[in-house]
Amino acid sequence: MATPESALAPAAERSLRRTALAMSMVSSFLTPFMASSMNLAMPLIGREFGLSAVRLSWVLTAYTLAAAMFLVPLGRLADLRGRKRVFSLGLGLDIAGAALGALAPSAPLLILARGIQGLGGAMIFGTGYAILTSVYPPRERGHAIGLNTAAVYTGLSLGPVLGGFIVHAAGWRAVFLSTIPIAALGLGLALFRLEGEWAEARGESFDVPGSIAYGLGLVALMYGFSRLPSPAGAALTLAGVLVLTGFVVLEGRVPAPLFDLRLFRRSRIFAFSNLAAFLNYSATAGVSFLLSLYLQSLKGLPPQKAGLVLISQPVVMAATSPLAGRLSDRVEPRILASLGMALSAAGLFLFSFLGAGTGLGAISAGLVLLGFGFGFFASPNTNAIMGSVGNRHLGVASAALGTMRLTGQMMSAGMVMMIFALVMGRSPIEPSAYPLFVRSARIAFAFFAVICVVGVFASLARGDRVPNGDG
């Protein structure tokens, strides 16, 4: 049963909120820390198992696709069966996947371990923000979301530094082992300190056909887009679009849909805030990948030094997010988020002039500007999304936001790969191809800047917030 705030003493209310925030921050730190640490472990994994670049990429892709496939279905299940229950199971699966990854004797088992962690991640993403929204009143929600967002960027900041040290000192398997105590801490808080349960949609049916159609369609779309412009990529992308179109038609005909698409029609804030999130992630997720290649190839920096340059963006994000979240409790989120989107567009526009002679100071300045932009966008935008729906849809809303993030990240990577294919062809990134690489990067940054400009208008179009109801 839910634990209504009115039934709790003030001290118990504060304890409940602190526990929920600590639990959510631990889990929010875990995933980006693991992902950024794994990036540094990839060369060692490839050498140990003798993997080609394509097979090695599945160590990362397995997590993303599994998380995307199950996010919305598990968010809906959390609304039906209990968010704390699903969240706890997600952390348990993450621990199991980490243990399997650390002990994996072969590449297929390692890829399976990452898929299990992706399934656990879907349970965590689909419930974390929903639990925070359930326990925090609107006047304090933005601050809590800001702190939680800061935990994400702290994980991104520490991953390249601490993860690099772990890989260097103890090998890639130690990265998996290092996350188990963190996940166990979050699980312990959920099981033994978090009182109550939240399942406002309990008693409604679960849409199994819709879940299958959604998962298969989204995976086909995301993976197909990442393979463009190859014929197989085009076919998968088209298949994904067709299946998702069928999903939309199906959801309009069932009494208890997996994803109540009427939320987009009923709430302008929900619709345009999710669109803004998708556009922002589509425009910014590929930045670190492009600059990492640029710094290590054209500038000749070793991975650790390149990581120290790139870390400036998530550090600024982590510092800015709590302030932006607190401000979003008092200032219209659309103003703050639109400002953040505009700052991101400015930073990307500066990177569109990147050249072989661009100094590290200029690159760091651009990353700091992007950090301020995303820091001011993410927390207010999340606050707007979670505050725009009724309590019975909080799990789905949290999952929808996670889906925007994952699909945006995959689309961003797919756009970079498509530009590389069109400009560089099959040329490896070596000195003779550096001019083509720089041209590709500049095209990508210019395109990303345009996406962010469109995102500013999408963010402004959401309108002013209204109190969420129970529908």
C-alpha positions in Angstrom: 0.0 0.0 0.0 1.1 3.6 -0.6 2.3 5.6 2.3 0.4 8.9 2.1 2.3 11.9 3.4 -0.7 13.1 5.4 -0.6 9.9 7.5 3.0 10.4 8.5 4.5 12.5 11.2 6.8 15.3 9.9 10.0 13.5 11.1 8.8 10.3 9.4 8.1 12.2 6.2 11.6 13.7 6.2 13.1 10.3 6.8 11.1 8.7 4.0 12.2 11.4 1.6 15.8 11.2 2.6 15.8 7.5 2.2 14.1 7.6 -1.2 16.6 10.3 -2.4 19.7 8.4 -1.2 18.4 5.2 -2.8 17.7 6.9 -6.1 21.0 8.8 -6.1 23.0 5.5 -5.5 21.3 3.8 -8.4 21.6 6.9 -10.6 25.4 7.0 -10.0 25.8 3.3 -10.7 24.8 3.1 -14.3 26.8 6.0 -15.8 29.8 5.1 -13.7 29.7 1.5 -15.1 29.1 2.7 -18.7 32.0 5.3 -18.7 34.3 2.8 -16.9 33.4 0.1 -19.5 34.5 2.4 -22.3 38.1 2.3 -20.9 37.9 -1.5 -20.5 36.9 -2.3 -24.1 40.4 -2.6 -25.6 41.4 -5.2 -22.9 38.2 -7.1 -23.3 38.7 -7.2 -27.1 42.2 -8.5 -26.7 41.3 -11.2 -24.1 38.5 -12.7 -26.2 39.9 -11.9 -29.7 36.9 -9.9 -30.7 36.4 -7.9 -33.9 35.2 -4.3 -33.5 31.6 -5.3 -34.4 31.4 -8.1 -31.9 33.1 -5.9 -29.2 30.5 -3.2 -29.8 27.8 -5.7 -28.6 29.3 -5.5 -25.1 27.9 -2.0 -25.0 24.9 -2.4 -27.3 23.5 -5.3 -25.4 22.9 -3.1 -22.4 21.3 -0.2 -24.3 19.0 -2.4 -26.4 17.8 -4.5 -23.4 17.1 -1.3 -21.4 15.2 0.3 -24.2 13.2 -2.8 -25.0 11.9 -3.2 -21.4 11.7 0.3 -20.1 8.1 1.2 -20.8 6.7 -2.3 -20.1 8.5 -2.5 -16.7 7.5 1.1 -15.9 3.9 0.1 -16.4 4.4 -3.1 -14.4 5.8 -0.9 -11.6 2.6 1.2 -11.6 0.6 -2.0 -11.4 2.6 -4.1 -8.9 4.6 -1.6 -6.9 7.5 0.7 -7.8 9.7 -0.3 -4.8 9.3 -4.0 -5.7 10.3 -3.4 -9.3 13.2 -1.1 -8.3 14.6 -3.6 -5.9 14.4 -6.4 -8.4 16.2 -4.2 -10.9 19.1 -3.7 -8.5 19.2 -7.4 -7.8 19.5 -8.2 -11.5 22.2 -5.6 -11.8 24.2 -7.3 -9.1 23.6 -10.7 -10.8 24.7 -9.3 -14.1 27.8 -7.7 -12.6 28.8 -11.0 -10.9 28.3 -12.9 -14.2 30.3 -10.3 -16.1 33.2 -10.5 -13.6 33.4 -14.3 -14.0 32.4 -14.6 -17.7 34.7 -17.1 -19.4 33.6 -16.1 -22.9 32.4 -13.2 -24.9 28.8 -14.5 -25.3 28.4 -14.8 -21.5 29.8 -11.3 -21.1 27.3 -10.0 -23.6 24.6 -11.9 -21.8 25.7 -10.3 -18.5 25.4 -6.8 -20.0 21.9 -7.7 -21.3 20.9 -8.8 -17.7 22.2 -5.5 -16.4 20.2 -3.7 -19.1 17.1 -5.4 -17.9 17.9 -4.4 -14.4 18.6 -0.9 -15.6 15.2 -0.7 -17.2 13.6 -1.5 -13.9 15.6 1.2 -12.2 15.1 3.9 -14.8 11.3 3.1 -14.9 10.9 3.6 -11.1 13.6 6.0 -9.6 12.1 9.3 -10.6 8.6 7.9 -10.1 9.4 7.1 -6.4 10.9 10.6 -5.9 7.8 12.2 -7.4 5.6 10.0 -5.1 7.3 11.0 -1.9 8.3 14.7 -2.5 5.7 17.5 -2.7 5.8 19.7 -5.8 7.5 22.6 -3.9 10.5 20.4 -3.1 10.5 18.0 -6.1 12.8 19.9 -8.4 15.5 20.1 -5.8 15.4 16.3 -5.2 15.4 15.7 -9.0 18.4 18.1 -9.3 20.4 16.2 -6.7 19.5 12.9 -8.4 20.6 14.3 -11.7 23.9 15.5 -10.1 24.5 11.8 -9.1 24.2 10.8 -12.7 26.9 13.3 -13.8 29.1 12.5 -10.8 29.1 8.9 -12.1 30.0 10.1 -15.6 32.8 12.3 -14.1 34.3 9.6 -11.9 34.0 6.8 -14.4 36.9 7.8 -16.7 39.2 8.6 -13.7 38.4 6.0 -11.1 37.4 3.4 -13.7 40.6 4.0 -15.6 42.5 3.4 -12.3 40.6 0.2 -11.6 41.2 -1.2 -15.1 44.9 -0.3 -14.9 45.4 -1.7 -11.4 43.2 -4.8 -11.4 41.9 -5.5 -15.0 38.5 -5.1 -16.6 36.7 -7.7 -14.5 37.3 -5.5 -11.4 35.0 -2.8 -13.0 32.1 -5.2 -12.6 33.1 -6.2 -9.1 33.5 -2.5 -8.0 29.8 -1.8 -8.8 28.4 -4.7 -6.7 28.8 -2.9 -3.3 27.2 0.2 -4.7 24.2 -1.7 -6.0 24.0 -3.6 -2.7 23.8 -0.3 -0.8 20.9 0.8 -2.9 19.2 -2.5 -2.6 19.6 -2.5 1.2 18.1 1.0 1.4 15.1 -0.1 -0.7 14.4 -3.3 1.3 15.2 -2.2 4.8 14.8 1.5 5.1 12.2 2.6 2.5 8.8 2.3 4.1 5.6 1.8 2.0 4.8 0.9 -1.6 3.4 2.9 -4.6 1.1 1.1 -7.1 -1.7 3.5 -7.9 -2.7 1.5 -11.0 -3.0 -1.7 -9.0 -5.8 -4.0 -10.4 -5.6 -2.9 -14.0 -4.5 -5.4 -16.6 -1.1 -5.6 -18.2 -1.0 -5.2 -22.0 1.2 -8.2 -23.1 0.7 -7.8 -26.9 1.5 -4.1 -26.6 4.6 -4.8 -24.6 5.9 -7.2 -27.3 5.1 -4.8 -30.2 6.7 -1.9 -28.4 9.9 -3.7 -27.4 10.5 -5.3 -30.9 9.6 -2.1 -32.7 11.9 0.1 -30.6 14.9 -2.3 -30.8 14.5 -2.6 -34.6 14.3 1.1 -35.0 17.3 1.9 -32.7 19.6 -0.8 -34.0 18.6 -0.2 -37.6 19.3 3.5 -37.3 22.7 2.7 -35.9 23.5 0.6 -39.0 22.5 3.2 -41.6 23.2 3.8 -44.4 23.6 0.0 -45.0 20.6 -1.8 -46.7 20.2 -3.9 -43.5 20.1 -0.8 -41.4 17.4 0.8 -43.7 15.3 -2.4 -43.6 15.5 -2.7 -39.8 14.7 1.0 -39.4 11.6 0.7 -41.7 10.5 -2.4 -39.9 10.8 -0.6 -36.6 8.7 2.3 -37.8 6.0 0.0 -39.1 5.8 -2.1 -35.9 5.7 1.1 -33.8 2.9 2.5 -36.0 1.0 -0.8 -35.4 1.7 -0.4 -31.7 0.1 3.1 -31.7 -3.0 1.8 -33.4 -3.2 -1.2 -31.0 -2.9 1.0 -27.9 -5.9 3.1 -29.0 -8.1 0.0 -28.9 -7.3 -1.7 -25.6 -9.0 -0.7 -22.3 -5.7 -0.7 -20.2 -2.9 0.2 -22.6 0.7 -0.3 -21.9 1.4 3.3 -22.7 -1.6 5.6 -22.5 -0.9 7.7 -25.5 -3.7 10.1 -24.5 -1.1 11.5 -22.1 0.5 13.3 -25.1 -2.9 14.7 -26.2 -4.0 15.7 -22.7 -0.8 17.3 -21.5 1.1 19.7 -23.7 3.8 19.8 -21.1 4.3 16.0 -21.1 4.4 15.9 -24.9 6.7 18.8 -25.6 9.0 18.1 -22.6 9.6 14.5 -23.8 10.2 15.8 -27.4 12.7 18.4 -26.0 14.5 15.6 -24.0 14.7 13.4 -27.2 16.1 16.3 -29.2 18.6 17.3 -26.5 20.0 13.8 -26.1 20.1 13.3 -29.9 22.2 16.5 -30.2 24.6 16.0 -27.3 25.2 12.3 -26.8 27.7 12.0 -29.7 29.9 14.9 -28.5 32.1 12.9 -26.2 32.6 10.2 -28.8 33.7 12.7 -31.5 35.9 14.7 -29.2 37.5 11.5 -27.7 38.5 10.4 -31.2 39.7 14.0 -32.0 41.8 14.3 -28.9 43.4 10.9 -29.1 44.0 10.9 -32.9 44.7 14.5 -34.0 46.0 15.7 -30.7 47.8 12.5 -29.8 46.6 12.5 -26.2 46.7 9.2 -24.2 43.2 8.0 -22.9 43.8 9.3 -19.4 44.6 12.9 -20.5 41.8 12.9 -23.1 39.5 11.9 -20.3 40.7 14.8 -18.1 39.7 17.2 -20.9 36.3 15.6 -21.5 35.5 15.4 -17.8 34.9 19.2 -17.7 31.4 18.8 -19.1 30.0 16.3 -16.6 31.7 18.1 -13.7 29.8 21.3 -14.6 26.6 19.3 -15.1 26.9 17.8 -11.6 27.5 21.3 -10.1 24.7 23.0 -12.0 21.9 20.4 -11.8 21.0 20.8 -8.1 20.8 24.6 -8.6 18.6 24.3 -11.7 16.4 21.7 -10.0 15.9 24.0 -7.0 15.1 26.9 -9.3 12.6 24.8 -11.2 10.5 24.7 -8.0 10.1 28.4 -8.1 10.6 29.4 -11.8 8.8 28.0 -14.8 10.7 24.9 -15.9 10.2 25.8 -19.6 12.2 29.0 -19.0 15.2 27.2 -17.4 15.1 24.2 -19.8 14.9 26.5 -22.8 17.8 28.5 -21.6 19.8 25.3 -21.1 18.9 24.1 -24.6 20.0 27.5 -26.0 23.4 27.2 -24.2 23.8 23.7 -25.6 23.1 25.0 -29.1 25.7 27.7 -28.6 28.4 25.2 -27.4 27.7 22.9 -30.4 27.8 25.9 -32.8 31.3 26.7 -31.5 32.4 23.1 -32.0 31.2 23.3 -35.7 34.4 25.5 -36.2 36.7 22.7 -34.9 39.9 22.4 -36.7 43.3 20.6 -36.5 44.8 23.6 -34.7 42.0 24.1 -32.2 43.5 24.5 -28.7 42.6 22.4 -25.7 41.5 25.6 -23.9 38.9 26.3 -26.6 37.7 22.7 -26.4 37.4 22.8 -22.6 35.5 26.1 -22.8 33.0 24.6 -25.3 32.5 21.6 -23.0 31.9 23.9 -20.0 29.3 25.8 -22.0 27.7 22.5 -22.9 27.8 21.4 -19.3 26.0 24.5 -18.2 23.4 24.0 -21.0 22.6 20.4 -20.1 22.7 21.1 -16.4 20.1 23.8 -16.7 18.0 21.7 -19.1 17.8 18.2 -17.5 16.5 18.8 -14.0 13.8 21.4 -14.9 12.7 19.3 -17.9 12.4 16.1 -15.7 10.5 18.1 -13.1 8.1 19.2 -15.7 7.5 15.7 -17.1 7.0 14.1 -13.7 4.7 16.9 -12.5 2.5 16.7 -15.6 0.9 13.3 -15.1 -1.3 11.7 -12.4 0.1 9.3 -9.8 -1.1 6.2 -11.6 1.1 7.1 -14.6 4.3 8.0 -12.8 6.1 4.8 -13.7 5.3 5.1 -17.4 6.3 8.8 -17.3 9.6 7.9 -15.8 10.1 5.1 -18.3 9.1 7.4 -21.2 11.8 9.9 -20.1 14.3 7.0 -20.0 13.3 5.9 -23.4 13.8 9.4 -24.8 17.3 9.4 -23.3 18.2 5.9 -24.7 16.7 6.5 -28.2 18.3 9.9 -28.4 21.7 8.5 -27.5 21.4 5.8 -30.1 20.1 8.2 -32.7 23.0 10.6 -32.0 25.5 7.7 -32.4 23.7 6.6 -35.6 23.9 10.1 -37.1 27.7 10.3 -36.4 28.2 6.9 -38.0 26.1 7.9 -41.0 28.1 11.1 -41.5 31.4 9.2 -41.2 30.1 6.7 -43.8 29.1 9.4 -46.2 32.2 11.6 -45.8 35.0 9.2 -44.9 33.7 6.0 -46.4 35.7 3.0 -45.0 38.9 5.1 -44.4 40.4 4.4 -40.9 41.1 7.4 -38.7 44.8 7.8 -39.6 46.9 10.9 -40.5 46.0 10.7 -44.2 42.3 10.8 -43.3 42.4 13.5 -40.6 41.0 16.3 -42.9 38.0 14.1 -43.7 37.6 13.3 -40.0 37.6 17.0 -39.1 35.1 17.7 -41.9 32.8 14.9 -40.6 33.0 16.2 -37.0 32.2 19.8 -38.1 29.2 18.6 -40.1 28.0 16.6 -37.1 28.4 19.5 -34.7 26.6 21.9 -37.0 23.7 19.4 -37.4 23.6 18.9 -33.7 23.4 22.7 -33.1 20.4 22.9 -35.5 18.7 20.1 -33.6 19.2 22.0 -30.3 17.8 25.2 -31.9 14.7 23.2 -32.8 14.7 21.9 -29.3 14.5 25.5 -27.9 11.2 26.0 -29.7 9.9 22.6 -28.6 10.8 23.5 -25.0 9.2 26.9 -25.1 6.0 25.4 -26.7 5.2 23.3 -23.7 3.5 26.2 -21.9 3.3 26.8 -18.1 3.0 24.0 -15.7 -0.3 23.0 -14.1 -0.8 20.7 -11.0 -0.8 17.1 -11.9 -4.0 15.2 -11.2 -4.9 11.6 -10.6 -5.8 10.7 -14.1 
